[in-house]
Amino acid sequence: MLVNVVCILSIICVLVSTYSIPKICRRNEEWVEKINLCPPTCQSENPKCVINSLIHPPGCQCLPGYKYLSDDSRVCVKSSDCPAKCEQRHTEWNHCGSKCPITCEHPYERGCFLVCVQGCFCKKGYVLDETKNECVLLEHCPKKSNTTCDD
């Protein structure tokens, strides 16, 4: 086997062999000779990518009109089927989030974590402050008052 090493900027190296690479792609993907290493996703229409202009190896990428579901997902969906963008600070889309998310009032997992729903959820490290309907760090939750009423 003949192997060539192609290096860019002396830190990014790609092994190039003379053997053919299997051309098996996932659903809604196609084989191309020069892939986009930073393809558009539902989260990022035009992701910034230093490597993109330097290296274009062969491989699979989404069909025209499709995007990867997220930056860390290799599932291609129609662009029109991308989930809604989460506009609130410290939130992100989750296609299987907890039906009972962690909140300031309920800072621990509750019994319904096995049931999932799609939607915008607090990012890791944040909880939902139900009084303000926003995601905050747990230590920024409103303090509970210990007042009691006398009849």
Beta strands, then each sheet from edge to edge (+ up, - down):
strand 1: 3-8
strand 2: 12-17
strand 3: 29-32
strand 4: 59-62
strand 5: 66-68
strand 6: 76-78
strand 7: 91-98
strand 8: 116-122
strand 9: 126-129
strand 10: 134-137
sheet 1: 1+ 2-
sheet 2: 3+ 4-
sheet 3: 5+ 6-
sheet 4: 7+ 8-
sheet 5: 9+ 10-
end
